[in-house]
């Protein structure tokens, strides 16, 4: 293999030079230079669709038609297949985990390379021991490798995925939104593992839209926009405002600016003594017209479980729900939608969208019955409605016929929001509505939510992004271990008050007997 010039072998674990990747009609990566040192955490940032994920997929060997040069430890490598990338020392941890939930941890970790004895039978004892050693490297030495992935937490599953990748002894580890499903405590646990790997000399590429994380864990940062590299510097030489301006091309002002909304005395949704045993118990709250009500709490407190029970996806064992003063008891989600309640799921790829169908099919999926007469369906109205909603959400490209799986994650989330705008429901439950989206897409979604409630609707917000709760919520009820323990009014909502209350401490207005 040829050597990179200018002493690259000594300086860089990874150097990508002039890398370009083109799709039909789109130059996704445009002559990008990118480099990472050994023992460095290098953040890679940019809006959804900026080209950062495509650049990393080139590194992972997913494309055989890229141009440019790639050096690993100073040696030029051709990375035209995943096998070639893995052999060169590239490890990828994707945002959507590749683990099979219904089989054991050790079978997941050693899939395709389980040790055998007598060339015929799997050596289960050796496999378990090998998996255990790899788990120890990520702080999971006490985890039983024989249990199924479905029986462990999201954080542990993320660490198992990392252990699986580390088992191949990579020189460069790429982590794509590794904390998107984790609580603040679990993020700190993840950071401790990253610092340990960094100390071992691993070069880490860290992709995240969370600014606070970047300044906490990264040593350097590279920013991409429209397929091009637009900036690179040590993390200490930049700030949030500069990074945002580089990502979007202009300053984003007043992102979490205070808004004054008129909240009506009219109660749209009332929940009394709502219970699902083992998940949440004796929950009470009211949602007013024109209000964003946050259900705040630590991961595992029961927030999503309450939402799913409210819309009839999961059962509940007691309590009453009133919509516009009328008691409702939804047997399925379809009944909830017809009554006027929508749900933006935290898992857009699996539960929110039909990825292999068009934007139009997804946006119209909740309103087809409304425009049907018996077995007849008129599509004269549909194009105008779809175009209106995807323009409201700034979906790019604004192509109603394009398949959803061809869009970036942020634009997929915008399509999901457009679907519920088209449904015109009275109450919209937003479960992690900006997870894994860039700062510009986040601002668009926030503005749409504000406009939605200003028009007389109401929203319930479930979010692990505390600045998002502070910026959007008019009131927050605090959920801890399945119980609502208190309520914080608008003027008292801060990141600190939310965290302290979620841990069962601090001052708040008690709203449960």
C-alpha positions in Angstrom: 0.0 0.0 0.0 1.2 3.5 -0.8 2.1 5.9 2.0 0.4 9.3 2.5 2.8 12.2 2.0 4.0 14.7 4.6 4.3 12.3 7.5 0.6 11.5 7.5 1.3 8.1 9.1 2.6 9.7 12.2 -0.1 12.4 12.4 -3.4 10.9 11.3 -5.3 7.7 12.0 -7.7 8.7 9.2 -7.3 11.1 6.2 -9.8 11.4 3.5 -8.7 13.6 0.5 -11.0 15.0 -2.1 -13.7 12.4 -1.5 -16.7 12.8 -3.8 -19.9 10.7 -4.0 -22.7 11.5 -6.5 -26.2 10.1 -6.7 -28.4 10.7 -9.7 -29.1 14.4 -9.7 -27.4 15.0 -6.4 -23.8 15.7 -5.5 -24.0 14.3 -1.9 -20.3 14.7 -1.1 -18.3 17.3 -2.9 -14.5 17.0 -2.8 -14.3 16.7 1.0 -11.1 16.5 3.0 -11.5 15.0 6.5 -9.0 13.8 9.0 -8.9 12.4 12.5 -5.9 11.9 14.9 -5.3 8.8 17.0 -6.8 9.3 20.5 -9.1 12.0 19.3 -12.8 12.5 19.4 -13.6 14.4 16.2 -17.2 15.7 15.9 -18.8 15.8 12.4 -21.7 18.2 12.2 -24.1 19.5 9.7 -27.8 19.7 8.9 -29.7 16.6 7.8 -28.8 16.1 4.2 -25.5 18.0 4.5 -23.6 14.9 3.4 -22.0 13.8 6.7 -23.7 10.4 6.8 -22.9 9.7 3.1 -19.2 10.6 3.8 -19.1 8.1 6.7 -20.9 5.5 4.5 -18.1 5.9 2.0 -15.7 5.2 4.8 -17.7 2.1 5.8 -17.4 0.7 2.3 -21.0 1.0 1.3 -20.3 2.6 -2.0 -17.9 1.3 -4.7 -18.2 4.4 -6.9 -16.7 7.2 -4.8 -13.7 9.2 -5.9 -10.8 10.6 -3.9 -8.3 9.0 -1.6 -8.5 7.4 1.9 -5.5 6.8 4.1 -5.6 4.7 7.3 -2.5 5.1 9.5 -0.8 6.6 6.5 -1.6 3.7 4.1 -3.8 4.3 1.1 -6.9 2.0 1.2 -9.6 1.1 -1.3 -12.8 0.8 0.6 -15.3 -0.5 -1.9 -17.1 -3.0 0.3 -17.9 -3.3 4.0 -15.5 -6.2 4.3 -12.7 -4.1 2.9 -13.5 -1.3 5.3 -13.7 -3.6 8.3 -10.3 -5.2 7.3 -8.8 -1.7 7.1 -9.9 -1.0 10.6 -13.2 0.9 10.3 -15.9 0.3 12.9 -19.4 1.8 12.5 -22.1 2.2 15.2 -25.2 3.4 13.4 -28.1 5.3 15.0 -30.5 2.5 14.3 -28.9 -0.5 16.1 -28.3 -3.7 14.1 -29.0 -6.0 17.0 -31.6 -8.7 16.7 -33.7 -8.3 19.8 -35.0 -11.8 20.2 -31.7 -13.6 20.4 -29.0 -13.5 23.0 -26.4 -10.9 23.5 -23.5 -13.2 22.7 -25.2 -14.5 19.5 -25.6 -10.9 18.4 -22.0 -10.0 19.1 -20.5 -13.0 17.4 -23.0 -13.4 14.5 -21.2 -15.1 11.6 -18.1 -16.0 13.6 -19.3 -18.1 16.5 -16.5 -20.3 17.7 -16.9 -24.0 17.0 -15.5 -27.3 18.3 -14.9 -30.3 16.1 -15.8 -28.0 13.1 -19.4 -28.9 13.5 -20.8 -27.7 16.8 -20.8 -24.2 18.3 -18.6 -23.8 21.3 -21.1 -22.0 23.4 -18.9 -21.7 26.5 -16.1 -20.1 24.4 -18.6 -17.8 22.7 -20.0 -16.6 26.0 -16.5 -16.0 27.4 -15.4 -14.1 24.3 -18.6 -11.9 24.5 -18.0 -11.3 28.2 -14.5 -10.0 27.7 -15.8 -7.6 25.0 -18.6 -6.4 27.3 -16.1 -5.7 30.0 -14.4 -3.2 27.7 -17.6 -1.0 27.6 -18.4 -1.4 31.3 -20.8 -4.2 31.0 -18.8 -6.9 32.7 -21.7 -7.8 35.0 -24.2 -8.3 32.1 -25.2 -11.9 31.4 -24.3 -12.5 27.7 -26.9 -15.3 27.5 -30.0 -13.1 27.9 -31.9 -11.7 25.0 -31.3 -8.1 23.8 -35.0 -7.5 24.3 -34.4 -7.8 28.0 -31.9 -5.0 28.4 -32.2 -1.2 28.4 -31.7 1.0 25.4 -28.4 2.3 26.9 -27.1 -1.3 27.5 -28.1 -2.2 23.9 -26.2 0.8 22.6 -23.1 -0.3 24.6 -23.5 -3.9 23.4 -23.5 -2.6 19.8 -20.3 -0.7 20.5 -18.7 -3.9 22.1 -19.7 -5.8 19.0 -17.9 -3.3 16.8 -14.9 -3.1 19.1 -14.5 -6.9 19.0 -13.0 -6.6 15.5 -10.3 -4.2 16.9 -11.0 -1.2 14.7 -8.6 1.8 14.4 -11.4 4.2 13.7 -14.8 4.1 15.4 -17.7 6.1 13.9 -20.6 6.8 16.2 -23.7 8.2 14.6 -26.1 9.9 17.1 -25.1 7.4 19.9 -27.0 9.1 22.6 -30.3 9.9 20.7 -32.3 7.4 22.8 -30.5 7.9 26.2 -31.3 9.8 29.3 -28.9 12.4 30.7 -27.5 9.9 33.2 -27.0 7.3 30.5 -25.3 9.9 28.3 -22.7 10.5 31.0 -22.2 6.7 31.2 -21.6 6.7 27.4 -19.2 9.5 27.6 -17.1 7.6 30.2 -16.8 4.7 27.8 -15.8 7.1 25.0 -13.1 8.7 27.1 -11.8 5.3 28.0 -11.6 4.3 24.3 -9.9 7.6 23.5 -7.3 6.9 26.1 -6.6 3.6 24.5 -5.7 5.5 21.3 -8.8 4.9 19.3 -9.8 7.6 16.7 -13.5 8.4 17.2 -15.7 10.2 14.7 -18.7 11.5 16.7 -21.9 12.6 14.8 -24.5 14.5 16.8 -26.9 17.3 16.6 -26.6 18.0 20.3 -24.4 21.1 20.8 -23.9 20.4 24.5 -22.6 16.9 23.8 -20.1 18.2 21.2 -18.6 20.7 23.6 -18.5 18.1 26.3 -16.8 15.2 24.5 -15.2 16.4 21.3 -11.6 17.6 20.7 -12.1 18.9 17.2 -15.1 19.6 14.9 -15.7 19.6 11.2 -18.8 21.1 9.7 -20.5 20.2 6.4 -23.1 22.0 4.4 -24.6 21.1 1.0 -22.1 18.3 0.6 -19.1 20.5 1.2 -16.7 20.9 4.1 -17.2 24.5 5.4 -15.2 24.5 8.6 -12.7 22.6 10.8 -11.2 23.7 14.1 -10.3 22.6 17.6 -13.5 22.7 19.8 -12.0 25.4 22.0 -11.8 27.8 19.1 -15.5 27.9 18.3 -18.9 28.2 20.0 -22.6 27.3 19.4 -23.4 30.4 17.5 -20.5 29.9 15.1 -21.3 26.3 14.5 -25.0 27.0 13.9 -24.1 29.7 11.4 -21.7 27.4 9.6 -24.3 24.6 9.4 -27.2 26.7 8.1 -25.3 29.5 6.3 -26.8 32.3 8.4 -27.3 33.0 12.1 -30.3 31.3 13.8 -31.6 33.9 16.3 -33.9 33.4 19.2 -34.1 29.7 18.8 -35.7 29.2 22.2 -37.2 32.7 22.3 -40.0 33.3 24.8 -43.4 33.3 23.3 -46.6 34.7 24.7 -49.6 32.5 23.9 -53.3 32.9 24.9 -54.2 29.7 26.8 -57.9 29.2 27.1 -59.7 28.0 30.3 -61.4 25.4 28.1 -60.2 21.9 28.9 -59.6 19.9 25.8 -58.3 16.7 27.4 -58.8 15.5 31.0 -57.2 12.4 32.5 -58.4 11.1 35.8 -56.7 8.3 37.9 -55.3 6.8 34.7 -53.5 3.5 35.4 -51.6 0.7 33.7 -50.3 -1.5 36.3 -46.5 -1.8 36.3 -46.1 1.2 34.0 -48.0 4.2 35.4 -50.5 4.7 38.3 -53.3 7.1 39.2 -52.2 9.8 36.7 -54.2 13.0 36.7 -53.8 16.1 34.5 -55.7 18.6 32.3 -54.7 19.9 28.9 -56.1 23.3 27.8 -56.9 24.8 24.4 -53.9 26.7 23.1 -51.5 25.0 25.5 -48.3 22.9 25.2 -48.2 20.6 28.3 -44.9 18.7 28.9 -44.9 15.3 30.6 -41.4 15.5 31.9 -39.3 12.8 33.7 -36.4 10.5 33.4 -36.2 7.8 30.8 -38.3 4.8 32.0 -40.6 7.0 34.1 -43.6 6.0 31.9 -44.0 9.0 29.6 -44.4 7.1 26.3 -46.5 4.4 28.0 -49.0 7.0 29.0 -49.2 8.4 25.5 -49.7 4.9 23.9 -52.5 4.1 26.4 -54.2 7.4 25.8 -54.4 6.7 22.0 -55.6 3.1 22.4 -52.3 1.4 21.3 -51.7 -0.1 24.8 -54.3 -1.2 27.3 -55.0 0.6 30.6 -56.4 -0.9 33.7 -58.2 2.0 35.3 -59.2 5.6 35.2 -61.1 7.9 32.8 -60.2 10.1 29.9 -62.4 13.0 28.7 -62.1 14.7 25.3 -64.0 17.9 25.1 -65.9 16.9 28.2 -67.0 13.5 26.8 -65.6 10.3 28.2 -63.7 8.3 25.7 -62.2 4.8 25.8 -60.3 4.1 22.6 -59.9 0.5 21.6 -57.3 1.3 18.9 -55.4 4.2 17.4 -57.9 4.6 14.5 -60.6 5.5 17.0 -58.3 8.1 18.6 -57.5 9.7 15.3 -61.2 9.9 14.3 -61.9 11.6 17.7 -59.2 14.1 17.1 -56.0 12.9 18.8 -52.7 12.4 16.9 -49.4 10.9 18.0 -46.0 11.8 16.6 -44.1 8.6 17.6 -40.5 8.6 18.8 -39.7 5.9 16.3 -40.5 7.4 12.9 -38.8 4.6 10.8 -40.7 1.7 12.4 -44.0 3.2 13.7 -44.4 6.6 12.1 -43.8 6.3 8.4 -44.2 3.9 5.5 -40.6 4.3 4.2 -41.1 2.5 0.9 -44.1 4.7 0.0 -44.2 8.2 -1.3 -44.4 11.5 0.6 -48.0 11.9 -0.6 -49.0 8.4 0.5 -47.6 9.1 4.0 -49.1 12.6 4.4 -52.5 11.4 3.3 -52.5 8.1 5.3 -54.7 9.4 8.2 -57.3 11.3 6.0 -58.1 8.9 3.2 -61.4 7.8 4.9 -62.4 11.5 5.3 -62.3 12.0 1.5 -63.8 8.6 0.5 -67.4 7.9 -0.3 -68.0 4.2 0.3 -65.6 2.3 -1.9 -64.9 5.4 -4.0 -62.0 7.7 -3.4 -61.4 11.1 -5.0 -57.8 12.3 -5.4 -58.6 15.7 -6.9 -57.9 17.4 -3.6 -54.8 15.5 -2.6 -52.0 17.3 -4.5 -52.9 20.7 -3.1 -53.1 19.4 0.5 -49.8 17.5 0.3 -48.0 20.4 -1.3 -49.4 22.8 1.3 -48.3 20.6 4.3 -44.8 19.7 3.0 -44.2 23.4 2.2 -45.4 24.3 5.7 -42.7 21.9 7.0 -40.0 23.0 4.5 -39.5 19.4 3.3 -36.6 19.2 0.9 -36.8 18.4 -1.9 -40.5 19.2 -1.9 -41.4 16.3 -4.1 -44.7 14.6 -3.2 -43.9 11.5 -5.4 -40.5 10.8 -3.9 -40.1 7.7 -1.7 -39.7 8.6 2.0 -36.7 6.3 2.5 -34.7 8.5 0.1 -34.9 11.5 2.4 -32.5 12.4 5.3 -33.7 11.7 8.8 -34.6 15.3 9.4 -36.8 15.5 6.3 -38.4 12.2 7.2 -39.4 13.8 10.5 -40.8 16.8 8.7 -42.9 14.4 6.6 -44.2 12.8 9.8 -45.2 16.2 11.1 -46.8 17.1 7.8 -48.9 13.9 8.1 -50.4 15.1 11.3 -50.9 18.6 10.1 -52.9 17.2 7.3 -55.0 15.2 9.8 -56.0 18.4 11.5 -56.4 16.8 14.9 -57.4 18.8 18.0 -54.7 17.2 20.3 -51.3 16.2 19.1 -49.0 14.1 21.3 -45.3 14.8 20.4 -43.0 12.1 21.6 -39.3 13.2 21.1 -40.4 15.3 18.1 -36.8 16.5 17.2 -34.7 13.5 18.1 -31.9 13.1 15.6 -32.7 16.2 13.5 -30.4 19.2 12.9 -30.8 22.7 14.4 -32.6 24.2 11.4 -35.1 21.3 11.2 -35.6 21.6 15.0 -36.5 25.3 14.6 -38.9 24.6 11.8 -40.7 21.9 13.9 -40.8 24.2 17.0 -42.3 27.0 14.9 -45.0 24.7 13.5 -45.9 23.5 17.0 -46.2 27.0 18.2 -48.4 28.0 15.3 -50.5 24.8 15.8 -51.4 25.7 19.4 -51.9 29.4 18.6 -54.6 28.3 16.1 -56.6 26.8 19.0 -55.2 23.2 19.2 -53.4 21.7 22.1 -50.3 19.6 22.4 -48.6 17.2 24.8 -44.8 17.3 24.7 -42.6 14.3 25.7 -38.9 15.2 25.2 -35.6 14.3 26.7 -34.2 17.6 25.3 -34.5 19.8 28.3 -34.0 23.1 26.4 -36.8 22.0 24.1 -39.1 21.6 27.1 -38.1 25.0 28.5 -38.6 26.6 25.1 -42.0 25.1 24.1 -43.9 24.1 27.3 -46.4 26.3 29.0 -46.6 23.9 31.9 -44.9 20.7 32.9 -46.1 17.8 35.0 -43.4 15.7 36.5 -43.5 12.0 36.2 -41.4 9.7 38.4 -41.6 5.9 38.5 -45.0 6.0 36.9 -46.5 8.6 39.2 -47.1 12.3 38.6 -45.4 13.9 41.6 -45.8 17.6 40.8 -46.3 20.4 38.4 -44.2 23.3 37.3 -45.7 26.5 35.8 -44.2 28.3 32.8 -42.2 30.8 34.9 -40.6 28.0 36.9 -39.5 25.7 34.0 -35.8 25.6 33.7 -33.4 22.8 32.9 -32.3 22.6 36.6 -35.9 22.6 37.9 -36.9 19.8 35.5 -33.9 17.6 36.4 -34.3 18.2 40.2 -38.0 17.5 40.1 -37.6 14.4 38.0 -35.3 13.0 40.6 -38.0 13.6 43.3 -36.4 16.7 44.8 -36.8 20.5 44.6 -39.8 22.8 44.8 -42.9 22.3 42.7 -46.6 22.6 43.0 -48.0 19.3 44.2 -50.9 18.2 42.0 -51.4 14.6 43.3 -53.0 13.5 46.6 
